[in-house]
Amino acid sequence: MDKMTLKGMRFFGFHGVFPEENRLGQQFYVDLSLQMDLSQAARTDDLEHTINYAEIHARVKSIVEGPPFKLIEALAGHVASAVLDAYTSVNEVTVSVTKPNPPFEIFFDGVTVELCRKRDDYGTQQPARH
């Protein structure tokens, strides 16, 4: 299976458990890895046979910059669901969400959650929206 990766997308969102996170917001980094068949796109050089990554970026941006989630796990789950809903050619999606500046006194490069969702499992793994 072929893969398309969107790496290092950066967005400003208001996700978190603490009220100041919801009020002040912060940057979030998102990486996507899409497993799909790209053989026809490679053969034809035609955008119709692949996924427009500008569209995916806009879809992810609307979620990350949209209504807040308490957990980045829920945020990642909604990104995965949105990709699988919108693009039937995607067989599997891996979503990594990094919160680089959690609001507590520890020093590290952030916390990352990575979720992998397969189309075969998709019907049973839709995250609930709060």
DRENPA-3360 file (N, C-alpha, C; in nm, 2 decimals, always signed):
BEGIN
1 = MDKMTLKG = +0.09/-0.12/+0.00/+0.00/+0.00/+0.00/+0.09/+0.12/+0.00 ~ +0.04/+0.23/-0.07/+0.12/+0.35/-0.08/+0.08/+0.44/+0.04 ~ +0.16/+0.55/+0.05/+0.14/+0.64/+0.16/+0.16/+0.78/+0.12 ~ +0.07/+0.87/+0.17/+0.08/+1.02/+0.16/+0.10/+1.07/+0.30 ~ +0.20/+1.15/+0.33/+0.22/+1.21/+0.46/+0.22/+1.36/+0.46 ~ +0.14/+1.42/+0.55/+0.14/+1.56/+0.57/+0.20/+1.58/+0.71 ~ +0.32/+1.64/+0.71/+0.40/+1.65/+0.83/+0.42/+1.79/+0.88 ~ +0.40/+1.81/+1.01/+0.43/+1.94/+1.07/+0.33/+2.05/+1.04;
9 = MRFFGFHG = +0.20/+2.01/+1.02/+0.10/+2.12/+1.01/+0.09/+2.19/+1.15 ~ +0.08/+2.32/+1.15/+0.07/+2.39/+1.27/-0.06/+2.48/+1.27 ~ -0.13/+2.47/+1.39/-0.25/+2.54/+1.40/-0.26/+2.60/+1.54 ~ -0.34/+2.70/+1.56/-0.37/+2.76/+1.69/-0.50/+2.71/+1.74 ~ -0.51/+2.65/+1.85/-0.64/+2.60/+1.91/-0.65/+2.63/+2.05 ~ -0.77/+2.59/+2.11/-0.80/+2.62/+2.25/-0.83/+2.49/+2.32 ~ -0.76/+2.38/+2.30/-0.79/+2.25/+2.36/-0.72/+2.24/+2.49 ~ -0.78/+2.17/+2.58/-0.72/+2.14/+2.71/-0.82/+2.13/+2.82;
17 = VFPEENRL = -0.77/+2.07/+2.93/-0.85/+2.05/+3.05/-0.86/+2.18/+3.13 ~ -0.76/+2.26/+3.13/-0.75/+2.37/+3.22/-0.82/+2.50/+3.15 ~ -0.90/+2.58/+3.23/-0.97/+2.69/+3.17/-0.87/+2.79/+3.10 ~ -0.75/+2.81/+3.15/-0.66/+2.90/+3.08/-0.62/+2.85/+2.94 ~ -0.62/+2.72/+2.92/-0.59/+2.67/+2.79/-0.70/+2.70/+2.69 ~ -0.83/+2.69/+2.74/-0.94/+2.72/+2.66/-0.96/+2.87/+2.63 ~ -0.90/+2.95/+2.72/-0.91/+3.10/+2.71/-0.80/+3.15/+2.63 ~ -0.67/+3.11/+2.65/-0.55/+3.17/+2.59/-0.52/+3.09/+2.46;
25 = GQQFYVDL = -0.54/+2.97/+2.45/-0.50/+2.89/+2.34/-0.35/+2.86/+2.33 ~ -0.31/+2.78/+2.23/-0.17/+2.75/+2.20/-0.16/+2.68/+2.07 ~ -0.04/+2.66/+2.02/-0.01/+2.59/+1.90/-0.03/+2.44/+1.92 ~ -0.07/+2.38/+1.81/-0.08/+2.23/+1.80/-0.01/+2.19/+1.67 ~ +0.06/+2.08/+1.67/+0.12/+2.03/+1.55/+0.05/+1.90/+1.52 ~ +0.02/+1.88/+1.39/-0.05/+1.76/+1.34/+0.03/+1.70/+1.23 ~ +0.04/+1.57/+1.23/+0.10/+1.49/+1.12/-0.01/+1.39/+1.08 ~ -0.02/+1.37/+0.95/-0.11/+1.27/+0.90/-0.03/+1.18/+0.81;
33 = SLQMDLSQ = -0.07/+1.05/+0.82/-0.01/+0.95/+0.73/-0.13/+0.87/+0.67 ~ -0.15/+0.88/+0.54/-0.27/+0.82/+0.47/-0.22/+0.70/+0.39 ~ -0.27/+0.58/+0.42/-0.24/+0.46/+0.34/-0.35/+0.45/+0.24 ~ -0.31/+0.45/+0.11/-0.40/+0.43/+0.00/-0.33/+0.39/-0.13 ~ -0.40/+0.36/-0.23/-0.34/+0.32/-0.36/-0.31/+0.44/-0.44 ~ -0.19/+0.47/-0.47/-0.15/+0.59/-0.55/-0.10/+0.55/-0.69 ~ -0.11/+0.42/-0.72/-0.06/+0.38/-0.85/-0.12/+0.45/-0.97 ~ -0.25/+0.47/-0.97/-0.31/+0.54/-1.09/-0.26/+0.68/-1.10;
41 = AARTDDLE = -0.25/+0.75/-0.98/-0.20/+0.89/-0.98/-0.05/+0.89/-1.04 ~ +0.03/+0.80/-0.99/+0.17/+0.79/-1.04/+0.18/+0.76/-1.19 ~ +0.08/+0.68/-1.24/+0.09/+0.65/-1.38/+0.03/+0.76/-1.47 ~ -0.07/+0.83/-1.42/-0.14/+0.93/-1.51/-0.10/+1.07/-1.49 ~ -0.04/+1.10/-1.37/+0.00/+1.24/-1.34/-0.13/+1.33/-1.33 ~ -0.24/+1.27/-1.28/-0.37/+1.34/-1.28/-0.42/+1.36/-1.14 ~ -0.45/+1.48/-1.10/-0.49/+1.51/-0.96/-0.62/+1.43/-0.93 ~ -0.70/+1.40/-1.03/-0.83/+1.33/-1.00/-0.80/+1.19/-0.94;
49 = HTINYAEI = -0.68/+1.14/-0.95/-0.65/+1.00/-0.90/-0.57/+1.00/-0.77 ~ -0.58/+1.11/-0.70/-0.51/+1.12/-0.57/-0.60/+1.21/-0.48 ~ -0.55/+1.25/-0.37/-0.62/+1.34/-0.28/-0.54/+1.47/-0.28 ~ -0.62/+1.58/-0.29/-0.56/+1.71/-0.29/-0.52/+1.74/-0.14 ~ -0.39/+1.75/-0.12/-0.35/+1.77/+0.02/-0.38/+1.91/+0.07 ~ -0.41/+2.01/-0.01/-0.46/+2.14/+0.03/-0.60/+2.12/+0.09 ~ -0.68/+2.04/+0.04/-0.81/+2.01/+0.09/-0.80/+1.94/+0.23 ~ -0.71/+1.85/+0.24/-0.70/+1.78/+0.37/-0.65/+1.88/+0.47;
57 = HARVKSIV = -0.55/+1.96/+0.44/-0.50/+2.06/+0.53/-0.62/+2.15/+0.58 ~ -0.70/+2.20/+0.49/-0.81/+2.29/+0.53/-0.91/+2.21/+0.62 ~ -0.93/+2.08/+0.59/-1.02/+2.01/+0.68/-0.97/+1.99/+0.82 ~ -0.84/+1.96/+0.83/-0.77/+1.95/+0.96/-0.77/+2.08/+1.03 ~ -0.74/+2.19/+0.96/-0.74/+2.32/+1.02/-0.88/+2.36/+1.08 ~ -0.98/+2.33/+1.01/-1.12/+2.36/+1.06/-1.15/+2.28/+1.19 ~ -1.09/+2.16/+1.21/-1.11/+2.09/+1.33/-1.03/+2.14/+1.44 ~ -0.90/+2.16/+1.42/-0.80/+2.20/+1.52/-0.83/+2.35/+1.57;
65 = EGPPFKLI = -0.87/+2.43/+1.47/-0.90/+2.57/+1.51/-1.05/+2.59/+1.54 ~ -1.13/+2.48/+1.55/-1.27/+2.49/+1.58/-1.30/+2.47/+1.73 ~ -1.42/+2.42/+1.76/-1.45/+2.41/+1.90/-1.35/+2.32/+1.98 ~ -1.32/+2.36/+2.10/-1.22/+2.29/+2.18/-1.26/+2.15/+2.23 ~ -1.16/+2.07/+2.24/-1.17/+1.94/+2.31/-1.09/+1.95/+2.43 ~ -1.12/+1.87/+2.53/-1.05/+1.86/+2.65/-0.92/+1.78/+2.63 ~ -0.93/+1.67/+2.55/-0.81/+1.58/+2.53/-0.76/+1.59/+2.39 ~ -0.63/+1.58/+2.37/-0.58/+1.58/+2.23/-0.61/+1.44/+2.17;
73 = EALAGHVA = -0.64/+1.34/+2.25/-0.68/+1.21/+2.20/-0.82/+1.23/+2.12 ~ -0.91/+1.31/+2.18/-1.04/+1.33/+2.11/-1.02/+1.41/+1.99 ~ -0.93/+1.51/+1.99/-0.90/+1.59/+1.88/-0.84/+1.50/+1.76 ~ -0.75/+1.42/+1.80/-0.69/+1.33/+1.70/-0.80/+1.23/+1.64 ~ -0.88/+1.18/+1.73/-0.99/+1.09/+1.68/-1.08/+1.16/+1.58 ~ -1.11/+1.29/+1.61/-1.20/+1.36/+1.51/-1.14/+1.39/+1.38 ~ -1.01/+1.41/+1.38/-0.93/+1.43/+1.26/-0.94/+1.30/+1.18 ~ -0.91/+1.19/+1.25/-0.91/+1.06/+1.18/-1.05/+1.03/+1.12;
81 = SAVLDAYT = -1.15/+1.05/+1.20/-1.29/+1.03/+1.15/-1.32/+1.12/+1.03 ~ -1.28/+1.24/+1.03/-1.31/+1.33/+0.92/-1.24/+1.29/+0.79 ~ -1.12/+1.24/+0.81/-1.04/+1.19/+0.69/-1.11/+1.07/+0.63 ~ -1.14/+0.97/+0.71/-1.21/+0.85/+0.66/-1.35/+0.88/+0.61 ~ -1.42/+0.98/+0.67/-1.55/+1.01/+0.61/-1.54/+1.08/+0.48 ~ -1.44/+1.16/+0.46/-1.43/+1.24/+0.34/-1.36/+1.17/+0.22 ~ -1.28/+1.08/+0.25/-1.19/+1.02/+0.14/-1.20/+0.87/+0.15 ~ -1.29/+0.81/+0.07/-1.31/+0.67/+0.07/-1.19/+0.59/+0.01;
89 = SVNEVTVS = -1.10/+0.66/-0.06/-0.98/+0.59/-0.11/-0.87/+0.57/+0.00 ~ -0.89/+0.63/+0.12/-0.80/+0.61/+0.23/-0.84/+0.49/+0.30 ~ -0.74/+0.39/+0.31/-0.77/+0.27/+0.38/-0.73/+0.27/+0.53 ~ -0.63/+0.36/+0.56/-0.59/+0.37/+0.69/-0.53/+0.51/+0.71 ~ -0.55/+0.57/+0.83/-0.50/+0.70/+0.86/-0.43/+0.70/+1.00 ~ -0.32/+0.75/+1.01/-0.25/+0.77/+1.14/-0.24/+0.92/+1.16 ~ -0.29/+0.96/+1.28/-0.29/+1.10/+1.31/-0.20/+1.12/+1.44 ~ -0.11/+1.21/+1.43/-0.03/+1.25/+1.55/-0.06/+1.40/+1.58;
97 = VTKPNPPF = -0.10/+1.42/+1.71/-0.12/+1.56/+1.75/-0.02/+1.58/+1.87 ~ +0.05/+1.69/+1.85/+0.15/+1.73/+1.96/+0.10/+1.86/+2.02 ~ +0.10/+1.86/+2.15/+0.08/+1.99/+2.23/+0.22/+2.02/+2.28 ~ +0.28/+2.12/+2.22/+0.42/+2.15/+2.25/+0.45/+2.22/+2.38 ~ +0.34/+2.28/+2.44/+0.36/+2.36/+2.56/+0.25/+2.33/+2.66 ~ +0.25/+2.21/+2.72/+0.14/+2.18/+2.82/+0.16/+2.28/+2.94 ~ +0.05/+2.31/+3.00/+0.05/+2.42/+3.10/+0.10/+2.37/+3.24 ~ +0.21/+2.31/+3.25/+0.26/+2.28/+3.39/+0.41/+2.28/+3.39;
105 = EIFFDGVT = +0.47/+2.28/+3.51/+0.61/+2.30/+3.53/+0.69/+2.18/+3.50 ~ +0.70/+2.14/+3.38/+0.80/+2.04/+3.34/+0.86/+2.09/+3.21 ~ +0.98/+2.04/+3.18/+1.05/+2.08/+3.06/+1.07/+1.97/+2.97 ~ +1.00/+1.97/+2.85/+1.02/+1.88/+2.75/+0.97/+1.93/+2.62 ~ +0.97/+1.86/+2.51/+0.93/+1.91/+2.38/+0.78/+1.90/+2.35 ~ +0.71/+1.86/+2.45/+0.56/+1.85/+2.44/+0.52/+1.71/+2.45 ~ +0.39/+1.69/+2.44/+0.33/+1.56/+2.44/+0.26/+1.53/+2.31 ~ +0.28/+1.41/+2.26/+0.22/+1.37/+2.13/+0.13/+1.25/+2.15;
113 = VELCRKRD = +0.01/+1.25/+2.09/-0.08/+1.13/+2.09/-0.08/+1.09/+1.94 ~ -0.07/+0.96/+1.92/-0.08/+0.91/+1.78/-0.19/+0.80/+1.78 ~ -0.28/+0.82/+1.69/-0.39/+0.72/+1.67/-0.39/+0.67/+1.53 ~ -0.42/+0.54/+1.51/-0.42/+0.48/+1.38/-0.56/+0.42/+1.37 ~ -0.63/+0.45/+1.26/-0.76/+0.40/+1.23/-0.77/+0.34/+1.09 ~ -0.82/+0.22/+1.08/-0.83/+0.15/+0.96/-0.98/+0.15/+0.91 ~ -1.00/+0.16/+0.78/-1.14/+0.16/+0.73/-1.21/+0.04/+0.78 ~ -1.15/-0.08/+0.78/-1.22/-0.20/+0.83/-1.27/-0.19/+0.97;
121 = DYGTQQPA = -1.20/-0.12/+1.05/-1.24/-0.10/+1.20/-1.33/+0.02/+1.22 ~ -1.34/+0.11/+1.12/-1.39/+0.24/+1.13/-1.53/+0.25/+1.19 ~ -1.62/+0.16/+1.15/-1.76/+0.17/+1.20/-1.77/+0.16/+1.35 ~ -1.68/+0.10/+1.42/-1.70/+0.08/+1.56/-1.61/+0.18/+1.64 ~ -1.54/+0.27/+1.58/-1.45/+0.35/+1.65/-1.47/+0.50/+1.64 ~ -1.59/+0.54/+1.61/-1.62/+0.68/+1.60/-1.62/+0.75/+1.74 ~ -1.53/+0.85/+1.76/-1.53/+0.91/+1.89/-1.65/+1.00/+1.91 ~ -1.69/+1.01/+2.03/-1.81/+1.09/+2.07/-1.76/+1.24/+2.07;
129 = RH = -1.85/+1.33/+2.03/-1.82/+1.47/+2.03/-1.88/+1.53/+2.16 ~ -1.81/+1.61/+2.23/-1.86/+1.67/+2.35/-1.91/+1.80/+2.33;
% end
